[in-house]
Amino acid sequence: MDTRAFTYTTDLEWVGNREARMLAGPRPPLAVTPPQEFPDGDDVRWSPEHLYLAAIQSCTMLSFIAHCSHNDLQLLAYESHVEGRLARGADDGRYAFQQVDMVVLARMAGGHAGPARELTAKAERDCFISASTTADVVVDWRIIE
């Protein structure tokens, strides 16, 4: 069994009102506010909810790319769309993401679409972010050549 562990850090600075700046080492700072549906929300800046969905999307993509690379499959293009459902839980009444639906469109080199389709379950399984959530993550893979 692999006993490696990875640790990541971020920092947050309150800017004022309901806005903060997220920092992670030398990476560009990221302004974060509530989504527009909440008090002082903003439809221009990232919200924690949008960051959560983007983390699932990007992690799924990186997992898929890694599996393609390990199997010598050439990925030509990749894009995805995600929609997350945030609602009160039936058991505790707390708001949480209940379901995340993602549509992935991946274009593969000739002859690589079939083998790539066989890797999608592994890509989903190996996404660390999806594995860390209680939401149901449903991925509709559309792999073409």
C-alpha positions as YAML, in Angstrom:
chain: A
units: angstrom
residues:
- id: 1
  name: MET
  ca: [0.00, 0.00, 0.00]
- id: 2
  name: ASP
  ca: [1.24, 3.47, -0.90]
- id: 3
  name: THR
  ca: [1.82, 5.41, 2.32]
- id: 4
  name: ARG
  ca: [2.65, 8.75, 0.74]
- id: 5
  name: ALA
  ca: [0.73, 11.75, 2.00]
- id: 6
  name: PHE
  ca: [0.52, 15.18, 0.46]
- id: 7
  name: THR
  ca: [-0.07, 18.46, 2.25]
- id: 8
  name: TYR
  ca: [-1.30, 21.66, 0.64]
- id: 9
  name: THR
  ca: [-1.70, 25.11, 2.14]
- id: 10
  name: THR
  ca: [-3.61, 28.23, 1.30]
- id: 11
  name: ASP
  ca: [-3.96, 31.55, 3.05]
- id: 12
  name: LEU
  ca: [-6.93, 33.88, 3.21]
- id: 13
  name: GLU
  ca: [-6.90, 37.66, 3.77]
- id: 14
  name: TRP
  ca: [-10.12, 39.47, 4.52]
- id: 15
  name: VAL
  ca: [-10.40, 42.49, 2.21]
- id: 16
  name: GLY
  ca: [-13.56, 43.98, 3.71]
- id: 17
  name: ASN
  ca: [-17.29, 43.45, 3.72]
- id: 18
  name: ARG
  ca: [-17.71, 39.85, 2.48]
- id: 19
  name: GLU
  ca: [-14.69, 39.70, 0.23]
- id: 20
  name: ALA
  ca: [-11.42, 37.87, 0.76]
- id: 21
  name: ARG
  ca: [-8.27, 37.21, -1.16]
- id: 22
  name: MET
  ca: [-7.08, 33.60, -1.46]
- id: 23
  name: LEU
  ca: [-3.33, 33.05, -1.61]
- id: 24
  name: ALA
  ca: [-1.27, 29.94, -2.28]
- id: 25
  name: GLY
  ca: [2.43, 30.64, -2.44]
- id: 26
  name: PRO
  ca: [3.56, 32.34, -5.65]
- id: 27
  name: ARG
  ca: [0.23, 31.77, -7.45]
- id: 28
  name: PRO
  ca: [-1.83, 34.81, -8.44]
- id: 29
  name: PRO
  ca: [-4.22, 35.94, -5.68]
- id: 30
  name: LEU
  ca: [-7.86, 35.07, -6.20]
- id: 31
  name: ALA
  ca: [-10.68, 37.38, -5.04]
- id: 32
  name: VAL
  ca: [-13.51, 35.43, -3.40]
- id: 33
  name: THR
  ca: [-17.01, 36.63, -2.48]
- id: 34
  name: PRO
  ca: [-20.35, 34.96, -1.87]
- id: 35
  name: PRO
  ca: [-22.29, 34.03, -5.02]
- id: 36
  name: GLN
  ca: [-24.76, 36.63, -6.26]
- id: 37
  name: GLU
  ca: [-27.74, 34.92, -4.56]
- id: 38
  name: PHE
  ca: [-26.40, 35.79, -1.10]
- id: 39
  name: PRO
  ca: [-25.92, 39.14, 0.68]
- id: 40
  name: ASP
  ca: [-23.08, 41.16, -0.84]
- id: 41
  name: GLY
  ca: [-22.72, 38.44, -3.45]
- id: 42
  name: ASP
  ca: [-20.98, 39.07, -6.71]
- id: 43
  name: ASP
  ca: [-21.41, 37.53, -10.15]
- id: 44
  name: VAL
  ca: [-17.93, 38.60, -11.29]
- id: 45
  name: ARG
  ca: [-15.63, 37.15, -8.62]
- id: 46
  name: TRP
  ca: [-15.16, 33.51, -7.74]
- id: 47
  name: SER
  ca: [-17.26, 32.12, -4.89]
- id: 48
  name: PRO
  ca: [-16.43, 29.11, -2.73]
- id: 49
  name: GLU
  ca: [-19.24, 27.28, -4.54]
- id: 50
  name: HIS
  ca: [-17.73, 27.98, -7.96]
- id: 51
  name: LEU
  ca: [-14.26, 27.03, -6.72]
- id: 52
  name: TYR
  ca: [-15.62, 23.71, -5.42]
- id: 53
  name: LEU
  ca: [-17.15, 22.86, -8.80]
- id: 54
  name: ALA
  ca: [-14.04, 24.01, -10.67]
- id: 55
  name: ALA
  ca: [-11.91, 21.81, -8.40]
- id: 56
  name: ILE
  ca: [-13.98, 18.74, -9.31]
- id: 57
  name: GLN
  ca: [-13.79, 19.63, -13.02]
- id: 58
  name: SER
  ca: [-10.07, 20.26, -13.12]
- id: 59
  name: CYS
  ca: [-9.24, 17.24, -10.96]
- id: 60
  name: THR
  ca: [-11.31, 14.95, -13.21]
- id: 61
  name: MET
  ca: [-9.52, 16.36, -16.26]
- id: 62
  name: LEU
  ca: [-6.07, 15.92, -14.75]
- id: 63
  name: SER
  ca: [-6.89, 12.36, -13.72]
- id: 64
  name: PHE
  ca: [-8.12, 11.54, -17.25]
- id: 65
  name: ILE
  ca: [-5.01, 13.12, -18.81]
- id: 66
  name: ALA
  ca: [-2.76, 11.09, -16.49]
- id: 67
  name: HIS
  ca: [-4.49, 7.83, -17.43]
- id: 68
  name: CYS
  ca: [-4.31, 8.70, -21.14]
- id: 69
  name: SER
  ca: [-0.61, 9.46, -20.79]
- id: 70
  name: HIS
  ca: [0.09, 6.20, -18.93]
- id: 71
  name: ASN
  ca: [-1.63, 4.31, -21.76]
- id: 72
  name: ASP
  ca: [-0.01, 6.24, -24.65]
- id: 73
  name: LEU
  ca: [-3.34, 7.72, -25.76]
- id: 74
  name: GLN
  ca: [-3.24, 11.09, -27.48]
- id: 75
  name: LEU
  ca: [-5.75, 13.65, -26.22]
- id: 76
  name: LEU
  ca: [-6.34, 16.46, -28.74]
- id: 77
  name: ALA
  ca: [-8.95, 18.56, -26.91]
- id: 78
  name: TYR
  ca: [-10.86, 18.49, -23.64]
- id: 79
  name: GLU
  ca: [-13.65, 20.65, -22.24]
- id: 80
  name: SER
  ca: [-16.30, 20.16, -19.62]
- id: 81
  name: HIS
  ca: [-19.40, 21.79, -18.22]
- id: 82
  name: VAL
  ca: [-20.54, 21.24, -14.66]
- id: 83
  name: GLU
  ca: [-23.68, 22.03, -12.72]
- id: 84
  name: GLY
  ca: [-23.89, 21.50, -8.98]
- id: 85
  name: ARG
  ca: [-27.07, 21.28, -6.93]
- id: 86
  name: LEU
  ca: [-26.82, 22.94, -3.53]
- id: 87
  name: ALA
  ca: [-29.76, 22.11, -1.26]
- id: 88
  name: ARG
  ca: [-30.68, 21.35, 2.33]
- id: 89
  name: GLY
  ca: [-29.94, 17.79, 3.38]
- id: 90
  name: ALA
  ca: [-32.91, 15.68, 4.44]
- id: 91
  name: ASP
  ca: [-31.08, 14.30, 7.47]
- id: 92
  name: ASP
  ca: [-29.57, 17.44, 9.00]
- id: 93
  name: GLY
  ca: [-31.18, 20.39, 7.15]
- id: 94
  name: ARG
  ca: [-27.78, 21.89, 6.31]
- id: 95
  name: TYR
  ca: [-26.99, 23.24, 2.87]
- id: 96
  name: ALA
  ca: [-24.55, 21.07, 0.94]
- id: 97
  name: PHE
  ca: [-23.88, 20.05, -2.61]
- id: 98
  name: GLN
  ca: [-26.11, 17.04, -3.17]
- id: 99
  name: GLN
  ca: [-25.24, 16.30, -6.80]
- id: 100
  name: VAL
  ca: [-22.70, 17.46, -9.33]
- id: 101
  name: ASP
  ca: [-23.44, 16.72, -13.01]
- id: 102
  name: MET
  ca: [-20.55, 17.05, -15.42]
- id: 103
  name: VAL
  ca: [-20.48, 16.67, -19.20]
- id: 104
  name: VAL
  ca: [-17.03, 16.01, -20.65]
- id: 105
  name: LEU
  ca: [-16.18, 16.32, -24.33]
- id: 106
  name: ALA
  ca: [-12.80, 14.82, -25.16]
- id: 107
  name: ARG
  ca: [-11.37, 14.57, -28.66]
- id: 108
  name: MET
  ca: [-8.82, 11.82, -29.11]
- id: 109
  name: ALA
  ca: [-6.41, 10.98, -31.92]
- id: 110
  name: GLY
  ca: [-7.59, 8.39, -34.45]
- id: 111
  name: GLY
  ca: [-8.06, 4.96, -32.92]
- id: 112
  name: HIS
  ca: [-7.70, 6.26, -29.36]
- id: 113
  name: ALA
  ca: [-11.35, 6.99, -28.48]
- id: 114
  name: GLY
  ca: [-12.28, 3.39, -27.65]
- id: 115
  name: PRO
  ca: [-9.36, 2.78, -25.28]
- id: 116
  name: ALA
  ca: [-9.91, 6.22, -23.72]
- id: 117
  name: ARG
  ca: [-13.54, 5.34, -22.95]
- id: 118
  name: GLU
  ca: [-12.27, 2.36, -21.00]
- id: 119
  name: LEU
  ca: [-10.29, 4.72, -18.74]
- id: 120
  name: THR
  ca: [-13.16, 6.96, -17.66]
- id: 121
  name: ALA
  ca: [-14.09, 4.94, -14.56]
- id: 122
  name: LYS
  ca: [-10.45, 5.05, -13.42]
- id: 123
  name: ALA
  ca: [-10.30, 8.79, -14.09]
- id: 124
  name: GLU
  ca: [-13.41, 9.33, -11.95]
- id: 125
  name: ARG
  ca: [-12.14, 7.03, -9.21]
- id: 126
  name: ASP
  ca: [-8.75, 8.71, -9.07]
- id: 127
  name: CYS
  ca: [-9.97, 12.31, -8.85]
- id: 128
  name: PHE
  ca: [-8.93, 13.23, -5.31]
- id: 129
  name: ILE
  ca: [-11.48, 16.02, -5.05]
- id: 130
  name: SER
  ca: [-14.45, 13.86, -6.07]
- id: 131
  name: ALA
  ca: [-13.25, 11.21, -3.63]
- id: 132
  name: SER
  ca: [-13.31, 13.86, -0.90]
- id: 133
  name: THR
  ca: [-16.94, 14.92, -1.29]
- id: 134
  name: THR
  ca: [-20.24, 13.43, -0.18]
- id: 135
  name: ALA
  ca: [-22.03, 14.81, -3.24]
- id: 136
  name: ASP
  ca: [-22.92, 12.40, -6.02]
- id: 137
  name: VAL
  ca: [-20.63, 13.24, -8.94]
- id: 138
  name: VAL
  ca: [-22.15, 12.04, -12.22]
- id: 139
  name: VAL
  ca: [-20.01, 12.34, -15.35]
- id: 140
  name: ASP
  ca: [-21.36, 12.06, -18.89]
- id: 141
  name: TRP
  ca: [-18.30, 11.24, -21.00]
- id: 142
  name: ARG
  ca: [-18.49, 12.14, -24.69]
- id: 143
  name: ILE
  ca: [-15.28, 10.88, -26.24]
- id: 144
  name: ILE
  ca: [-14.85, 11.36, -29.97]
- id: 145
  name: GLU
  ca: [-12.08, 11.17, -32.58]
...
